């Protein structure tokens, strides 16, 4: 399976993502510069964390107009997996692949620590190898990770089982309904603030994030077998 790691000016988690896929997962991965216009040959797209375009105007607002974005949208429409982590999640909301928005943490401070997450939906291509309700440990590192949506959107997210991860016991940023990650209605686009790519090796604190990437590979292989 081949993953595209989209790079923007200001990306700083792209190397972490590439390392997680190549070295921990054992799959192919390549950088794709934001000015490119094709994702031909790739099976999954990863939008890494960082500060795309310096977070000017609003997080993800300028990245929305990158040349690669129409291809990311087409990729998602084809049902292929798209994962946006941290700034990548912010970008996914900006381009309309996911509802809601990410705003400043309620304490107005940058937060960097490992937090407990609850797997709220283990029936997605990203969570197949987790147990429903399982508590996992994944790092967060953000200043604008406070997920917000209106009442109607929140009800829709709950009704469609689109809330995939929630913060357990302590909400670090004030996000609505303790939301840490959501998928689109089709289930092939996941946005999350915590960094699974930073939880793939015991030497750096644990491997709870690795199963997310392994789940994607498993779903991809199953689809090919059933095609």
C-alpha positions as CSV (number, residue, x, y, z in Angstrom):
1,X,0.0,0.0,0.0
2,X,1.3,3.4,-0.9
3,X,0.7,6.6,1.2
4,X,1.0,10.2,0.1
5,X,2.2,12.6,2.8
6,X,1.2,16.1,1.7
7,X,3.7,18.8,2.5
8,X,2.9,22.4,2.9
9,X,5.2,25.4,3.8
10,X,5.1,25.1,7.6
11,X,4.5,21.4,7.9
12,X,6.5,19.9,10.8
13,X,5.0,16.5,11.4
14,X,5.6,15.2,7.8
15,X,8.8,13.4,8.8
16,X,7.0,11.7,11.7
17,X,4.3,10.6,9.4
18,X,6.7,9.2,6.8
19,X,8.7,7.4,9.5
20,X,5.5,5.9,10.9
21,X,4.5,4.5,7.6
22,X,7.9,3.3,6.2
23,X,9.7,2.2,9.4
24,X,6.9,1.2,11.8
25,X,4.2,0.1,9.5
26,X,6.4,-1.3,6.7
27,X,4.5,0.2,3.9
28,X,5.4,2.7,1.1
29,X,5.2,6.4,1.6
30,X,6.3,9.5,-0.3
31,X,6.1,13.2,0.2
32,X,3.8,15.1,-2.2
33,X,4.5,18.9,-2.4
34,X,1.4,21.1,-2.1
35,X,2.0,22.5,-5.5
36,X,1.5,19.1,-7.2
37,X,-1.7,18.3,-9.0
38,X,-1.8,14.6,-9.1
39,X,-2.0,11.7,-6.6
40,X,-1.8,9.0,-9.2
41,X,-0.4,5.8,-7.9
42,X,-1.3,6.4,-4.2
43,X,-3.7,4.4,-2.2
44,X,-4.1,6.8,0.8
45,X,-3.5,10.4,1.6
46,X,-2.1,11.8,4.9
47,X,-2.3,15.5,5.8
48,X,0.2,16.0,8.6
49,X,0.4,18.4,11.5
50,X,2.3,21.6,11.6
51,X,1.5,25.2,10.8
52,X,0.7,25.3,7.1
53,X,1.4,28.7,5.7
54,X,2.2,29.9,9.2
55,X,-1.4,29.5,10.3
56,X,-2.0,33.0,8.8
57,X,-5.6,34.2,8.5
58,X,-6.9,31.0,10.1
59,X,-5.5,27.5,10.6
60,X,-5.8,25.6,7.3
61,X,-7.4,28.6,5.5
62,X,-4.6,29.2,3.0
63,X,-3.8,25.5,2.5
64,X,-7.3,25.1,1.3
65,X,-6.3,26.8,-2.0
66,X,-3.2,24.7,-2.6
67,X,-3.0,23.1,-6.1
68,X,-3.1,19.6,-4.6
69,X,-6.5,20.2,-2.9
70,X,-8.8,19.4,-5.9
71,X,-7.0,16.1,-6.2
72,X,-7.5,15.4,-2.4
73,X,-11.2,16.1,-2.8
74,X,-11.4,13.8,-5.8
75,X,-9.5,11.1,-3.9
76,X,-12.0,11.3,-1.0
77,X,-14.9,11.2,-3.4
78,X,-13.5,7.9,-4.8
79,X,-13.8,6.4,-1.3
80,X,-10.1,6.2,-0.7
81,X,-8.7,6.8,2.8
82,X,-7.8,10.4,3.8
83,X,-6.4,11.1,7.2
84,X,-5.8,14.6,8.5
85,X,-3.9,14.9,11.8
86,X,-3.9,18.2,13.9
87,X,-3.3,20.8,11.2
88,X,-4.5,18.2,8.7
89,X,-7.8,18.0,10.6
90,X,-8.1,21.8,10.4
91,X,-7.5,21.7,6.7
92,X,-10.1,19.0,6.2
93,X,-12.7,21.2,7.9
94,X,-11.6,24.2,5.8
95,X,-12.1,22.3,2.5
96,X,-15.4,20.9,3.6
97,X,-14.6,17.2,3.8
98,X,-15.5,17.3,7.5
99,X,-18.0,19.5,9.3
100,X,-17.3,22.0,12.1
101,X,-14.2,24.0,12.9
102,X,-11.1,24.0,15.1
103,X,-10.8,27.1,17.3
104,X,-8.4,28.2,20.1
105,X,-7.9,26.0,23.1
106,X,-10.2,27.2,25.9
107,X,-7.1,28.0,28.1
108,X,-5.6,30.0,25.1
109,X,-2.3,28.0,25.6
110,X,-0.5,25.6,23.4
111,X,-0.9,22.0,24.8
112,X,1.7,19.3,24.3
113,X,1.2,16.1,26.3
114,X,0.0,12.5,26.0
115,X,-3.8,12.1,26.7
116,X,-6.2,9.2,27.1
117,X,-8.6,8.7,24.1
118,X,-11.7,6.6,24.0
119,X,-12.4,4.7,20.8
120,X,-16.0,5.8,20.3
121,X,-16.4,3.9,17.0
122,X,-14.4,0.8,16.2
123,X,-16.3,0.1,13.0
124,X,-14.3,2.3,10.5
125,X,-11.5,1.7,8.2
126,X,-9.2,3.6,10.6
127,X,-10.3,1.7,13.8
128,X,-10.8,-1.9,12.8
129,X,-8.1,-3.1,15.1
130,X,-9.3,-1.3,18.2
131,X,-12.0,-2.4,20.6
132,X,-15.2,-0.3,21.0
133,X,-14.7,1.8,24.1
134,X,-11.0,1.0,24.4
135,X,-8.8,3.7,26.1
136,X,-5.6,4.4,24.3
137,X,-2.7,6.9,24.9
138,X,-1.9,9.3,22.1
139,X,0.0,12.7,22.2
140,X,-1.6,16.0,21.4
141,X,0.3,19.2,20.4
142,X,-1.9,22.1,19.4
143,X,-3.0,25.6,20.2
144,X,-6.2,25.4,18.2
145,X,-7.6,22.0,18.8
146,X,-11.0,23.0,20.3
147,X,-13.5,21.3,18.0
148,X,-16.7,23.3,17.5
149,X,-19.9,22.7,15.6
150,X,-23.5,23.8,16.0
151,X,-26.2,21.7,17.7
152,X,-27.6,20.4,14.4
153,X,-24.2,19.2,13.3
154,X,-23.5,17.6,16.6
155,X,-26.7,15.7,16.5
156,X,-25.9,14.5,13.0
157,X,-22.5,13.4,14.1
158,X,-23.9,11.3,16.9
159,X,-26.8,9.9,14.9
160,X,-24.4,8.8,12.1
161,X,-21.8,7.4,14.5
162,X,-19.2,9.8,13.0
163,X,-17.5,10.6,16.3
164,X,-14.5,8.2,16.3
165,X,-12.3,9.4,19.2
166,X,-13.2,11.3,22.3
167,X,-11.0,12.6,25.1
168,X,-11.4,10.4,28.2
169,X,-11.6,11.8,31.7
170,X,-9.9,15.2,30.9
171,X,-10.7,17.4,27.9
172,X,-7.5,19.2,27.2
173,X,-8.8,21.9,24.9
174,X,-12.6,22.4,25.5
175,X,-13.8,20.6,22.3
176,X,-17.5,20.1,22.1
177,X,-18.7,16.7,23.4
178,X,-15.1,15.9,24.1
179,X,-14.5,15.2,20.4
180,X,-11.0,14.3,19.4
181,X,-11.7,12.8,16.0
182,X,-14.5,12.4,13.5
183,X,-15.1,10.8,10.1
184,X,-17.2,11.9,7.1
185,X,-20.5,10.1,6.5
186,X,-18.9,7.7,4.1
187,X,-16.3,6.8,6.7
188,X,-13.2,7.2,4.5
189,X,-12.1,10.6,5.8
190,X,-10.8,10.9,9.3
191,X,-9.7,14.1,11.1
192,X,-8.2,14.0,14.5
193,X,-6.2,16.4,16.7
194,X,-4.1,13.8,18.6
195,X,-1.0,12.4,16.7
196,X,-1.1,8.6,16.1
197,X,2.1,8.9,14.2
198,X,3.8,9.8,17.4
199,X,2.6,6.7,19.1
200,X,4.0,3.9,17.0
201,X,7.1,2.8,19.0
202,X,7.6,1.8,22.6
203,X,10.8,3.8,22.8
204,X,8.8,7.1,22.4
205,X,6.0,6.2,24.8
206,X,3.8,3.5,23.3
207,X,2.3,2.0,20.1
208,X,-1.4,2.7,20.5
209,X,-1.3,4.8,17.3
210,X,0.1,2.1,15.1
211,X,-3.1,0.2,15.0
212,X,-4.8,3.1,13.3
213,X,-2.4,2.8,10.3
214,X,-2.6,-1.0,10.5
215,X,-6.4,-0.7,10.3
216,X,-6.2,1.3,7.1
217,X,-3.9,-1.4,5.5
218,X,-6.2,-4.1,6.6
219,X,-9.3,-2.3,5.1
220,X,-7.4,-1.7,1.9
221,X,-6.4,-5.4,1.6
222,X,-9.9,-6.6,2.3
223,X,-11.3,-4.3,-0.4
224,X,-8.9,-5.7,-2.9
225,X,-9.8,-9.2,-2.1
226,X,-13.5,-8.5,-2.4
227,X,-13.2,-6.4,-5.5
